[in-house]
Amino acid sequence: MAYVSAVDDHSNNTPEGRAHMRIRLTAGETVLNATLDDNATARDFASLLPLTLQMNDLLKREKYGHLPRSLTAGGEPRSSYEIGNIAYWSPGPDIAVFYDHDGQSIPDPGIIVLGEIDSGADAFKKYDGTVDVTIESVD
């Protein structure tokens, strides 16, 4: 079944796209399930899985880790985020998992949201510094 976008965005609506791929993030004893969006950037990220990243803390709101390569552009860049967002920061190239909100906006060029953690993103608060996070497909 092909994903049908409710928005007229041809870059995100491709027949070969997987609709809402399920992934799992594991950090220590913390296991969180998430769903990737159907956009070119998220699909390119999925092609890297499974992946273990050393993730650092930034501003007590997110864990971020450096990807092995840049991802394809294709999601809508934004300067805001929600708790539970999994996002791509192209200058890194980094992936970020937002576990708290500090009211600050994301500087240019913004982030591309790759997906959303189902629940429990605040579990990352207990990891003060660096933590290894394994991200894998569960489909």
N, CA, C and O atoms as CSV, one atom per row, in Angstrom:
chain,resi,resn,atom,element,x,y,z
A,1,MET,N,N,0.851,-1.180,0.000
A,1,MET,CA,C,0.000,0.000,0.000
A,1,MET,C,C,0.886,1.229,0.000
A,1,MET,O,O,1.789,1.333,0.830
A,2,ALA,N,N,0.658,2.135,-0.886
A,2,ALA,CA,C,1.440,3.367,-0.966
A,2,ALA,C,C,0.890,4.403,-0.003
A,2,ALA,O,O,-0.318,4.483,0.221
A,3,TYR,N,N,1.774,5.183,0.554
A,3,TYR,CA,C,1.391,6.268,1.454
A,3,TYR,C,C,0.774,7.384,0.618
A,3,TYR,O,O,1.321,7.770,-0.416
A,4,VAL,N,N,-0.348,7.891,1.065
A,4,VAL,CA,C,-0.993,9.005,0.383
A,4,VAL,C,C,-0.935,10.202,1.306
A,4,VAL,O,O,-1.491,10.185,2.404
A,5,SER,N,N,-0.264,11.228,0.857
A,5,SER,CA,C,-0.088,12.429,1.663
A,5,SER,C,C,-1.325,13.305,1.602
A,5,SER,O,O,-1.939,13.471,0.547
A,6,ALA,N,N,-1.681,13.864,2.752
A,6,ALA,CA,C,-2.805,14.800,2.792
A,6,ALA,C,C,-2.367,16.182,2.326
A,6,ALA,O,O,-3.196,17.055,2.070
A,7,VAL,N,N,-1.065,16.367,2.221
A,7,VAL,CA,C,-0.512,17.644,1.795
A,7,VAL,C,C,0.055,17.464,0.393
A,7,VAL,O,O,0.632,16.420,0.090
A,8,ASP,N,N,-0.100,18.450,-0.448
A,8,ASP,CA,C,0.432,18.364,-1.800
A,8,ASP,C,C,1.911,18.683,-1.773
A,8,ASP,O,O,2.321,19.809,-2.055
A,9,ASP,N,N,2.719,17.672,-1.427
A,9,ASP,CA,C,4.160,17.832,-1.338
A,9,ASP,C,C,4.787,16.664,-2.093
A,9,ASP,O,O,4.988,15.589,-1.527
A,10,HIS,N,N,5.090,16.875,-3.351
A,10,HIS,CA,C,5.553,15.794,-4.202
A,10,HIS,C,C,6.865,15.190,-3.726
A,10,HIS,O,O,7.131,14.022,-4.011
A,11,SER,N,N,7.690,15.938,-3.015
A,11,SER,CA,C,8.951,15.389,-2.547
A,11,SER,C,C,8.735,14.357,-1.443
A,11,SER,O,O,9.600,13.512,-1.214
A,12,ASN,N,N,7.617,14.411,-0.770
A,12,ASN,CA,C,7.360,13.480,0.324
A,12,ASN,C,C,6.426,12.348,-0.064
A,12,ASN,O,O,6.244,11.413,0.714
A,13,ASN,N,N,5.836,12.408,-1.237
A,13,ASN,CA,C,4.825,11.434,-1.621
A,13,ASN,C,C,5.351,10.597,-2.768
A,13,ASN,O,O,5.083,10.881,-3.936
A,14,THR,N,N,6.102,9.561,-2.424
A,14,THR,CA,C,6.676,8.708,-3.439
A,14,THR,C,C,6.142,7.300,-3.291
A,14,THR,O,O,5.968,6.821,-2.170
A,15,PRO,N,N,5.878,6.627,-4.399
A,15,PRO,CA,C,5.311,5.294,-4.331
A,15,PRO,C,C,6.187,4.298,-3.591
A,15,PRO,O,O,5.680,3.375,-2.952
A,16,GLU,N,N,7.524,4.483,-3.677
A,16,GLU,CA,C,8.401,3.528,-3.020
A,16,GLU,C,C,8.520,3.789,-1.522
A,16,GLU,O,O,9.169,3.014,-0.819
A,17,GLY,N,N,7.915,4.852,-1.022
A,17,GLY,CA,C,8.001,5.199,0.394
A,17,GLY,C,C,7.279,4.200,1.283
A,17,GLY,O,O,6.254,3.631,0.907
A,18,ARG,N,N,7.833,4.002,2.463
A,18,ARG,CA,C,7.184,3.139,3.445
A,18,ARG,C,C,6.336,4.004,4.349
A,18,ARG,O,O,6.793,5.039,4.834
A,19,ALA,N,N,5.128,3.594,4.573
A,19,ALA,CA,C,4.226,4.385,5.406
A,19,ALA,C,C,4.525,4.115,6.879
A,19,ALA,O,O,4.385,2.989,7.356
A,20,HIS,N,N,4.930,5.138,7.574
A,20,HIS,CA,C,5.032,5.100,9.031
A,20,HIS,C,C,5.840,3.906,9.549
A,20,HIS,O,O,5.306,3.049,10.253
A,21,MET,N,N,7.106,3.858,9.202
A,21,MET,CA,C,7.994,2.799,9.667
A,21,MET,C,C,8.164,2.874,11.181
A,21,MET,O,O,8.351,3.955,11.741
A,22,ARG,N,N,8.098,1.725,11.833
A,22,ARG,CA,C,8.261,1.636,13.283
A,22,ARG,C,C,9.725,1.386,13.616
A,22,ARG,O,O,10.387,0.563,12.985
A,23,ILE,N,N,10.224,2.115,14.625
A,23,ILE,CA,C,11.593,1.937,15.091
A,23,ILE,C,C,11.605,1.823,16.611
A,23,ILE,O,O,10.624,2.131,17.287
A,24,ARG,N,N,12.752,1.367,17.131
A,24,ARG,CA,C,12.944,1.250,18.581
A,24,ARG,C,C,14.258,1.933,18.934
A,24,ARG,O,O,15.267,1.748,18.254
A,25,LEU,N,N,14.236,2.728,20.009
A,25,LEU,CA,C,15.434,3.370,20.538
A,25,LEU,C,C,15.739,2.738,21.884
A,25,LEU,O,O,14.861,2.659,22.744
A,26,THR,N,N,16.979,2.285,22.077
A,26,THR,CA,C,17.380,1.653,23.327
A,26,THR,C,C,18.580,2.396,23.893
A,26,THR,O,O,19.608,2.531,23.230
A,27,ALA,N,N,18.441,2.879,25.127
A,27,ALA,CA,C,19.511,3.565,25.853
A,27,ALA,C,C,19.561,2.944,27.241
A,27,ALA,O,O,18.671,3.172,28.060
A,28,GLY,N,N,20.604,2.157,27.508
A,28,GLY,CA,C,20.660,1.468,28.794
A,28,GLY,C,C,19.438,0.579,28.944
A,28,GLY,O,O,19.151,-0.242,28.073
A,29,GLU,N,N,18.713,0.743,30.056
A,29,GLU,CA,C,17.498,-0.048,30.288
A,29,GLU,C,C,16.253,0.611,29.680
A,29,GLU,O,O,15.159,0.051,29.753
A,30,THR,N,N,16.415,1.778,29.089
A,30,THR,CA,C,15.293,2.500,28.489
A,30,THR,C,C,15.060,2.017,27.066
A,30,THR,O,O,15.971,2.038,26.238
A,31,VAL,N,N,13.828,1.578,26.783
A,31,VAL,CA,C,13.436,1.149,25.441
A,31,VAL,C,C,12.205,1.950,25.049
A,31,VAL,O,O,11.174,1.892,25.719
A,32,LEU,N,N,12.322,2.701,23.955
A,32,LEU,CA,C,11.223,3.541,23.489
A,32,LEU,C,C,10.877,3.179,22.051
A,32,LEU,O,O,11.766,2.968,21.226
A,33,ASN,N,N,9.589,3.107,21.755
A,33,ASN,CA,C,9.116,2.854,20.399
A,33,ASN,C,C,8.749,4.174,19.748
A,33,ASN,O,O,8.312,5.113,20.412
A,34,ALA,N,N,8.934,4.229,18.444
A,34,ALA,CA,C,8.678,5.464,17.708
A,34,ALA,C,C,8.197,5.122,16.302
A,34,ALA,O,O,8.310,3.985,15.845
A,35,THR,N,N,7.663,6.129,15.633
A,35,THR,CA,C,7.203,5.998,14.260
A,35,THR,C,C,7.887,7.060,13.425
A,35,THR,O,O,7.866,8.242,13.769
A,36,LEU,N,N,8.501,6.632,12.317
A,36,LEU,CA,C,9.116,7.587,11.400
A,36,LEU,C,C,8.055,8.147,10.467
A,36,LEU,O,O,7.122,7.445,10.077
A,37,ASP,N,N,8.208,9.423,10.112
A,37,ASP,CA,C,7.337,10.061,9.126
A,37,ASP,C,C,7.647,9.520,7.740
A,37,ASP,O,O,8.672,8.871,7.530
A,38,ASP,N,N,6.762,9.789,6.804
A,38,ASP,CA,C,6.988,9.380,5.430
A,38,ASP,C,C,7.470,10.581,4.634
A,38,ASP,O,O,6.689,11.244,3.951
A,39,ASN,N,N,8.771,10.854,4.729
A,39,ASN,CA,C,9.394,11.883,3.898
A,39,ASN,C,C,10.768,11.368,3.487
A,39,ASN,O,O,11.278,10.416,4.078
A,40,ALA,N,N,11.363,11.986,2.485
A,40,ALA,CA,C,12.631,11.504,1.932
A,40,ALA,C,C,13.742,11.455,2.978
A,40,ALA,O,O,14.568,10.543,2.962
A,41,THR,N,N,13.768,12.424,3.882
A,41,THR,CA,C,14.810,12.462,4.900
A,41,THR,C,C,14.652,11.299,5.872
A,41,THR,O,O,15.636,10.647,6.219
A,42,ALA,N,N,13.428,11.032,6.313
A,42,ALA,CA,C,13.173,9.918,7.231
A,42,ALA,C,C,13.475,8.580,6.565
A,42,ALA,O,O,14.027,7.683,7.203
A,43,ARG,N,N,13.120,8.438,5.290
A,43,ARG,CA,C,13.418,7.192,4.584
A,43,ARG,C,C,14.928,6.993,4.455
A,43,ARG,O,O,15.416,5.871,4.589
A,44,ASP,N,N,15.669,8.067,4.199
A,44,ASP,CA,C,17.122,7.957,4.110
A,44,ASP,C,C,17.702,7.585,5.477
A,44,ASP,O,O,18.621,6.770,5.560
A,45,PHE,N,N,17.173,8.176,6.537
A,45,PHE,CA,C,17.610,7.811,7.885
A,45,PHE,C,C,17.367,6.325,8.135
A,45,PHE,O,O,18.236,5.634,8.667
A,46,ALA,N,N,16.194,5.834,7.756
A,46,ALA,CA,C,15.850,4.420,7.956
A,46,ALA,C,C,16.841,3.500,7.244
A,46,ALA,O,O,17.091,2.385,7.702
A,47,SER,N,N,17.406,3.964,6.123
A,47,SER,CA,C,18.358,3.133,5.383
A,47,SER,C,C,19.665,2.924,6.152
A,47,SER,O,O,20.433,2.020,5.825
A,48,LEU,N,N,19.922,3.747,7.165
A,48,LEU,CA,C,21.127,3.614,7.993
A,48,LEU,C,C,20.956,2.607,9.129
A,48,LEU,O,O,21.941,2.192,9.741
A,49,LEU,N,N,19.721,2.214,9.414
A,49,LEU,CA,C,19.439,1.363,10.571
A,49,LEU,C,C,19.809,-0.088,10.292
A,49,LEU,O,O,19.687,-0.543,9.155
A,50,PRO,N,N,20.264,-0.830,11.314
A,50,PRO,CA,C,20.414,-0.421,12.709
A,50,PRO,C,C,21.665,0.447,12.895
A,50,PRO,O,O,22.622,0.377,12.124
A,51,LEU,N,N,21.616,1.257,13.938
A,51,LEU,CA,C,22.642,2.258,14.165
A,51,LEU,C,C,22.787,2.469,15.672
A,51,LEU,O,O,21.787,2.582,16.381
A,52,THR,N,N,24.013,2.522,16.157
A,52,THR,CA,C,24.261,2.890,17.548
A,52,THR,C,C,25.053,4.186,17.550
A,52,THR,O,O,26.122,4.282,16.947
A,53,LEU,N,N,24.509,5.178,18.238
A,53,LEU,CA,C,25.125,6.499,18.282
A,53,LEU,C,C,25.465,6.871,19.716
A,53,LEU,O,O,24.703,6.586,20.639
A,54,GLN,N,N,26.618,7.510,19.895
A,54,GLN,CA,C,26.944,8.114,21.175
A,54,GLN,C,C,26.226,9.459,21.172
A,54,GLN,O,O,26.549,10.339,20.374
A,55,MET,N,N,25.250,9.617,22.066
A,55,MET,CA,C,24.436,10.830,22.076
A,55,MET,C,C,24.784,11.677,23.297
A,55,MET,O,O,24.849,11.187,24.425
A,56,ASN,N,N,25.002,12.951,23.034
A,56,ASN,CA,C,25.346,13.929,24.061
A,56,ASN,C,C,24.123,14.755,24.418
A,56,ASN,O,O,23.142,14.790,23.675
A,57,ASP,N,N,24.194,15.415,25.561
A,57,ASP,CA,C,23.085,16.254,25.984
A,57,ASP,C,C,23.296,17.686,25.488
A,57,ASP,O,O,24.418,18.193,25.478
A,58,LEU,N,N,22.206,18.325,25.080
A,58,LEU,CA,C,22.260,19.727,24.683
A,58,LEU,C,C,21.130,20.473,25.379
A,58,LEU,O,O,19.954,20.169,25.179
A,59,LEU,N,N,21.497,21.449,26.195
A,59,LEU,CA,C,20.566,22.365,26.856
A,59,LEU,C,C,19.519,21.672,27.727
A,59,LEU,O,O,18.449,22.228,27.977
A,60,LYS,N,N,19.827,20.466,28.186
A,60,LYS,CA,C,18.899,19.691,29.023
A,60,LYS,C,C,17.513,19.564,28.377
A,60,LYS,O,O,16.491,19.507,29.061
A,61,ARG,N,N,17.511,19.523,27.018
A,61,ARG,CA,C,16.252,19.366,26.284
A,61,ARG,C,C,16.319,18.270,25.235
A,61,ARG,O,O,15.288,17.764,24.790
A,62,GLU,N,N,17.547,17.898,24.835
A,62,GLU,CA,C,17.694,16.930,23.749
A,62,GLU,C,C,18.974,16.138,23.884
A,62,GLU,O,O,19.955,16.588,24.475
A,63,LYS,N,N,18.936,14.944,23.319
A,63,LYS,CA,C,20.132,14.135,23.122
A,63,LYS,C,C,20.414,14.182,21.635
A,63,LYS,O,O,19.506,14.034,20.818
A,64,TYR,N,N,21.684,14.390,21.283
A,64,TYR,CA,C,22.028,14.447,19.864
A,64,TYR,C,C,23.247,13.573,19.595
A,64,TYR,O,O,24.120,13.407,20.446
A,65,GLY,N,N,23.279,13.026,18.397
A,65,GLY,CA,C,24.398,12.192,17.992
A,65,GLY,C,C,24.740,12.436,16.535
A,65,GLY,O,O,23.884,12.784,15.721
A,66,HIS,N,N,26.013,12.243,16.229
A,66,HIS,CA,C,26.529,12.505,14.882
A,66,HIS,C,C,26.261,11.297,13.982
A,66,HIS,O,O,26.619,10.168,14.319
A,67,LEU,N,N,25.625,11.552,12.830
A,67,LEU,CA,C,25.341,10.501,11.863
A,67,LEU,C,C,26.577,10.213,11.010
A,67,LEU,O,O,27.438,11.080,10.862
A,68,PRO,N,N,26.674,9.004,10.447
A,68,PRO,CA,C,27.837,8.668,9.617
A,68,PRO,C,C,27.883,9.427,8.290
A,68,PRO,O,O,28.934,9.492,7.653
A,69,ARG,N,N,26.759,9.998,7.869
A,69,ARG,CA,C,26.723,10.782,6.635
A,69,ARG,C,C,25.515,11.708,6.666
A,69,ARG,O,O,24.614,11.547,7.490
A,70,SER,N,N,25.509,12.682,5.752
A,70,SER,CA,C,24.354,13.571,5.610
A,70,SER,C,C,23.176,12.796,5.042
A,70,SER,O,O,23.352,11.786,4.360
A,71,LEU,N,N,21.974,13.280,5.332
A,71,LEU,CA,C,20.749,12.664,4.822
A,71,LEU,C,C,20.178,13.478,3.677
A,71,LEU,O,O,20.438,14.675,3.559
A,72,THR,N,N,19.404,12.823,2.843
A,72,THR,CA,C,18.685,13.468,1.746
A,72,THR,C,C,17.730,14.514,2.299
A,72,THR,O,O,17.048,14.273,3.295
A,73,ALA,N,N,17.681,15.663,1.661
A,73,ALA,CA,C,16.697,16.678,2.046
A,73,ALA,C,C,15.332,16.230,1.530
A,73,ALA,O,O,15.251,15.588,0.483
A,74,GLY,N,N,14.281,16.552,2.236
A,74,GLY,CA,C,12.964,16.146,1.764
A,74,GLY,C,C,11.871,16.392,2.775
A,74,GLY,O,O,10.692,16.315,2.431
A,75,GLY,N,N,12.223,16.684,4.002
A,75,GLY,CA,C,11.227,17.054,5.000
A,75,GLY,C,C,11.150,18.564,5.072
A,75,GLY,O,O,12.012,19.265,4.542
A,76,GLU,N,N,10.136,19.052,5.716
A,76,GLU,CA,C,9.937,20.497,5.852
A,76,GLU,C,C,10.760,21.023,7.027
A,76,GLU,O,O,10.493,20.649,8.170
A,77,PRO,N,N,11.766,21.890,6.775
A,77,PRO,CA,C,12.538,22.448,7.890
A,77,PRO,C,C,11.657,23.306,8.801
A,77,PRO,O,O,10.772,24.021,8.333
A,78,ARG,N,N,11.912,23.223,10.097
A,78,ARG,CA,C,11.153,24.031,11.052
A,78,ARG,C,C,12.047,24.501,12.176
A,78,ARG,O,O,13.106,23.928,12.434
A,79,SER,N,N,11.607,25.550,12.837
A,79,SER,CA,C,12.388,26.120,13.933
A,79,SER,C,C,11.797,25.788,15.295
A,79,SER,O,O,12.287,26.269,16.317
A,80,SER,N,N,10.754,24.973,15.320
A,80,SER,CA,C,10.150,24.569,16.591
A,80,SER,C,C,10.149,23.045,16.691
A,80,SER,O,O,10.330,22.345,15.695
A,81,TYR,N,N,9.945,22.553,17.885
A,81,TYR,CA,C,9.944,21.108,18.123
A,81,TYR,C,C,8.951,20.795,19.227
A,81,TYR,O,O,8.506,21.681,19.957
A,82,GLU,N,N,8.616,19.537,19.335
A,82,GLU,CA,C,7.759,19.036,20.400
A,82,GLU,C,C,8.529,17.954,21.151
A,82,GLU,O,O,9.405,17.304,20.579
A,83,ILE,N,N,8.210,17.761,22.416
A,83,ILE,CA,C,8.797,16.665,23.177
A,83,ILE,C,C,8.435,15.365,22.469
A,83,ILE,O,O,7.278,15.136,22.116
A,84,GLY,N,N,9.428,14.529,22.271
A,84,GLY,CA,C,9.235,13.255,21.579
A,84,GLY,C,C,9.640,13.283,20.121
A,84,GLY,O,O,9.721,12.233,19.484
A,85,ASN,N,N,9.900,14.484,19.569
A,85,ASN,CA,C,10.354,14.562,18.180
A,85,ASN,C,C,11.729,13.924,18.033
A,85,ASN,O,O,12.601,14.075,18.888
A,86,ILE,N,N,11.895,13.211,16.930
A,86,ILE,CA,C,13.200,12.743,16.483
A,86,ILE,C,C,13.481,13.598,15.256
A,86,ILE,O,O,12.698,13.597,14.306
A,87,ALA,N,N,14.589,14.327,15.267
A,87,ALA,CA,C,14.808,15.319,14.225
A,87,ALA,C,C,16.218,15.252,13.662
A,87,ALA,O,O,17.149,14.768,14.305
A,88,TYR,N,N,16.344,15.752,12.445
A,88,TYR,CA,C,17.621,15.818,11.737
A,88,TYR,C,C,18.106,17.254,11.690
A,88,TYR,O,O,17.360,18.157,11.311
A,89,TRP,N,N,19.355,17.463,12.076
A,89,TRP,CA,C,20.015,18.782,12.023
A,89,TRP,C,C,21.116,18.650,10.980
A,89,TRP,O,O,22.158,18.051,11.246
A,90,SER,N,N,20.887,19.208,9.792
A,90,SER,CA,C,21.778,18.972,8.652
A,90,SER,C,C,23.218,19.452,8.822
A,90,SER,O,O,24.121,18.796,8.303
A,91,PRO,N,N,23.490,20.575,9.530
A,91,PRO,CA,C,24.898,20.988,9.628
A,91,PRO,C,C,25.783,19.980,10.346
A,91,PRO,O,O,26.997,19.973,10.138
A,92,GLY,N,N,25.201,19.128,11.190
A,92,GLY,CA,C,25.985,18.179,11.981
A,92,GLY,C,C,26.851,17.225,11.167
A,92,GLY,O,O,28.073,17.314,11.284
A,93,PRO,N,N,26.327,16.340,10.368
A,93,PRO,CA,C,24.900,15.999,10.362
A,93,PRO,C,C,24.544,15.199,11.625
A,93,PRO,O,O,25.187,14.197,11.939
A,94,ASP,N,N,23.524,15.654,12.332
A,94,ASP,CA,C,23.152,15.055,13.604
A,94,ASP,C,C,21.683,14.665,13.626
A,94,ASP,O,O,20.860,15.190,12.876
A,95,ILE,N,N,21.385,13.718,14.522
A,95,ILE,CA,C,20.007,13.394,14.854
A,95,ILE,C,C,19.807,13.842,16.297
A,95,ILE,O,O,20.713,13.725,17.123
A,96,ALA,N,N,18.626,14.352,16.592
A,96,ALA,CA,C,18.312,14.798,17.950
A,96,ALA,C,C,17.012,14.161,18.405
A,96,ALA,O,O,16.085,13.969,17.618
A,97,VAL,N,N,16.962,13.836,19.691
A,97,VAL,CA,C,15.748,13.339,20.326
A,97,VAL,C,C,15.393,14.351,21.412
A,97,VAL,O,O,16.143,14.538,22.370
A,98,PHE,N,N,14.247,14.997,21.252
A,98,PHE,CA,C,13.838,16.043,22.194
A,98,PHE,C,C,13.056,15.411,23.351
A,98,PHE,O,O,12.030,14.764,23.142
A,99,TYR,N,N,13.561,15.614,24.575
A,99,TYR,CA,C,12.916,15.039,25.750
A,99,TYR,C,C,12.359,16.092,26.700
A,99,TYR,O,O,11.674,15.735,27.658
A,100,ASP,N,N,12.622,17.357,26.475
A,100,ASP,CA,C,12.091,18.438,27.300
A,100,ASP,C,C,11.979,19.676,26.411
A,100,ASP,O,O,12.537,19.714,25.315
A,101,HIS,N,N,11.262,20.675,26.888
A,101,HIS,CA,C,11.083,21.889,26.094
A,101,HIS,C,C,11.575,23.080,26.907
A,101,HIS,O,O,11.195,23.249,28.066
A,102,ASP,N,N,12.428,23.909,26.291
A,102,ASP,CA,C,12.952,25.076,27.000
A,102,ASP,C,C,12.405,26.389,26.444
A,102,ASP,O,O,12.826,27.463,26.874
A,103,GLY,N,N,11.479,26.316,25.500
A,103,GLY,CA,C,10.875,27.514,24.942
A,103,GLY,C,C,11.709,28.197,23.870
A,103,GLY,O,O,11.266,29.174,23.266
A,104,GLN,N,N,12.905,27.695,23.633
A,104,GLN,CA,C,13.787,28.287,22.624
A,104,GLN,C,C,13.478,27.712,21.246
A,104,GLN,O,O,13.034,26.570,21.122
A,105,SER,N,N,13.719,28.517,20.213
A,105,SER,CA,C,13.539,28.014,18.856
A,105,SER,C,C,14.865,27.463,18.344
A,105,SER,O,O,15.927,27.744,18.900
A,106,ILE,N,N,14.785,26.684,17.289
A,106,ILE,CA,C,15.960,26.073,16.677
A,106,ILE,C,C,16.538,27.067,15.668
A,106,ILE,O,O,15.794,27.611,14.853
A,107,PRO,N,N,17.860,27.314,15.708
A,107,PRO,CA,C,18.458,28.267,14.763
A,107,PRO,C,C,18.449,27.727,13.334
A,107,PRO,O,O,18.286,26.527,13.113
A,108,ASP,N,N,18.627,28.629,12.369
A,108,ASP,CA,C,18.709,28.238,10.963
A,108,ASP,C,C,19.836,27.233,10.778
A,108,ASP,O,O,20.876,27.373,11.421
A,109,PRO,N,N,19.676,26.244,9.942
A,109,PRO,CA,C,18.613,26.056,8.956
A,109,PRO,C,C,17.386,25.322,9.490
A,109,PRO,O,O,16.536,24.896,8.709
A,110,GLY,N,N,17.283,25.169,10.806
A,110,GLY,CA,C,16.159,24.462,11.398
A,110,GLY,C,C,16.380,22.959,11.388
A,110,GLY,O,O,17.441,22.469,10.999
A,111,ILE,N,N,15.361,22.246,11.820
A,111,ILE,CA,C,15.409,20.782,11.878
A,111,ILE,C,C,14.357,20.204,10.947
A,111,ILE,O,O,13.379,20.867,10.601
A,112,ILE,N,N,14.571,18.978,10.555
A,112,ILE,CA,C,13.563,18.223,9.813
A,112,ILE,C,C,13.115,17.104,10.736
A,112,ILE,O,O,13.922,16.262,11.130
A,113,VAL,N,N,11.839,17.091,11.082
A,113,VAL,CA,C,11.323,16.051,11.965
A,113,VAL,C,C,11.268,14.743,11.189
A,113,VAL,O,O,10.668,14.655,10.118
A,114,LEU,N,N,11.916,13.726,11.762
A,114,LEU,CA,C,11.959,12.397,11.150
A,114,LEU,C,C,10.841,11.515,11.667
A,114,LEU,O,O,10.375,10.620,10.962
A,115,GLY,N,N,10.407,11.762,12.896
A,115,GLY,CA,C,9.391,10.918,13.497
A,115,GLY,C,C,9.099,11.346,14.911
A,115,GLY,O,O,9.504,12.418,15.360
A,116,GLU,N,N,8.384,10.479,15.606
A,116,GLU,CA,C,7.873,10.799,16.941
A,116,GLU,C,C,7.970,9.570,17.837
A,116,GLU,O,O,7.592,8.466,17.443
A,117,ILE,N,N,8.487,9.779,19.056
A,117,ILE,CA,C,8.484,8.721,20.070
A,117,ILE,C,C,7.059,8.592,20.583
A,117,ILE,O,O,6.405,9.595,20.870
A,118,ASP,N,N,6.574,7.352,20.699
A,118,ASP,CA,C,5.194,7.108,21.126
A,118,ASP,C,C,4.909,7.728,22.489
A,118,ASP,O,O,3.930,8.458,22.650
A,119,SER,N,N,5.752,7.442,23.457
A,119,SER,CA,C,5.603,7.999,24.805
A,119,SER,C,C,6.885,7.727,25.579
A,119,SER,O,O,7.652,6.828,25.235
A,120,GLY,N,N,7.108,8.511,26.622
A,120,GLY,CA,C,8.233,8.272,27.512
A,120,GLY,C,C,9.542,8.930,27.130
A,120,GLY,O,O,10.590,8.562,27.661
A,121,ALA,N,N,9.511,9.906,26.214
A,121,ALA,CA,C,10.757,10.572,25.798
A,121,ALA,C,C,11.481,11.201,26.980
A,121,ALA,O,O,12.704,11.342,26.951
A,122,ASP,N,N,10.742,11.581,28.018
A,122,ASP,CA,C,11.365,12.203,29.190
A,122,ASP,C,C,12.297,11.242,29.931
A,122,ASP,O,O,13.020,11.671,30.830
A,123,ALA,N,N,12.298,9.961,29.579
A,123,ALA,CA,C,13.224,9.001,30.189
A,123,ALA,C,C,14.672,9.393,29.909
A,123,ALA,O,O,15.568,9.009,30.660
A,124,PHE,N,N,14.915,10.151,28.842
A,124,PHE,CA,C,16.277,10.596,28.532
A,124,PHE,C,C,16.802,11.587,29.568
A,124,PHE,O,O,18.009,11.823,29.621
A,125,LYS,N,N,15.931,12.176,30.397
A,125,LYS,CA,C,16.370,13.116,31.435
A,125,LYS,C,C,17.340,12.466,32.411
A,125,LYS,O,O,18.217,13.141,32.952
A,126,LYS,N,N,17.196,11.174,32.641
A,126,LYS,CA,C,18.031,10.513,33.642
A,126,LYS,C,C,19.469,10.304,33.184
A,126,LYS,O,O,20.328,9.957,33.994
A,127,TYR,N,N,19.746,10.510,31.898
A,127,TYR,CA,C,21.099,10.376,31.376
A,127,TYR,C,C,21.721,11.766,31.292
A,127,TYR,O,O,21.541,12.487,30.311
A,128,ASP,N,N,22.463,12.129,32.351
A,128,ASP,CA,C,23.004,13.485,32.452
A,128,ASP,C,C,23.948,13.843,31.316
A,128,ASP,O,O,23.857,14.936,30.756
A,129,GLY,N,N,24.825,12.964,30.981
A,129,GLY,CA,C,25.816,13.275,29.955
A,129,GLY,C,C,25.581,12.480,28.692
A,129,GLY,O,O,24.512,12.526,28.083
A,130,THR,N,N,26.622,11.747,28.319
A,130,THR,CA,C,26.597,10.961,27.089
A,130,THR,C,C,25.972,9.595,27.351
A,130,THR,O,O,26.172,8.996,28.408
A,131,VAL,N,N,25.206,9.113,26.364
A,131,VAL,CA,C,24.619,7.785,26.442
A,131,VAL,C,C,24.637,7.171,25.046
A,131,VAL,O,O,24.405,7.860,24.052
A,132,ASP,N,N,24.916,5.865,24.980
A,132,ASP,CA,C,24.847,5.151,23.702
A,132,ASP,C,C,23.395,4.790,23.445
A,132,ASP,O,O,22.723,4.227,24.310
A,133,VAL,N,N,22.913,5.118,22.245
A,133,VAL,CA,C,21.529,4.832,21.869
A,133,VAL,C,C,21.540,3.988,20.595
A,133,VAL,O,O,22.113,4.381,19.579
A,134,THR,N,N,20.901,2.831,20.670
A,134,THR,CA,C,20.751,1.969,19.498
A,134,THR,C,C,19.376,2.236,18.899
A,134,THR,O,O,18.368,2.236,19.605
A,135,ILE,N,N,19.350,2.462,17.603
A,135,ILE,CA,C,18.101,2.722,16.881
A,135,ILE,C,C,17.975,1.628,15.822
A,135,ILE,O,O,18.885,1.414,15.022
A,136,GLU,N,N,16.836,0.943,15.833
A,136,GLU,CA,C,16.633,-0.155,14.887
A,136,GLU,C,C,15.200,-0.211,14.424
A,136,GLU,O,O,14.290,0.263,15.105
A,137,SER,N,N,15.010,-0.792,13.263
A,137,SER,CA,C,13.678,-0.985,12.717
A,137,SER,C,C,12.991,-2.122,13.456
A,137,SER,O,O,13.643,-3.098,13.829
A,138,VAL,N,N,11.695,-2.015,13.674
A,138,VAL,CA,C,10.940,-3.115,14.259
A,138,VAL,C,C,9.911,-3.660,13.276
A,138,VAL,O,O,9.094,-4.506,13.639
A,139,ASP,N,N,9.945,-3.179,12.030
A,139,ASP,CA,C,9.033,-3.696,10.995
A,139,ASP,C,C,9.589,-4.970,10.394
A,139,ASP,O,O,8.968,-5.556,9.508
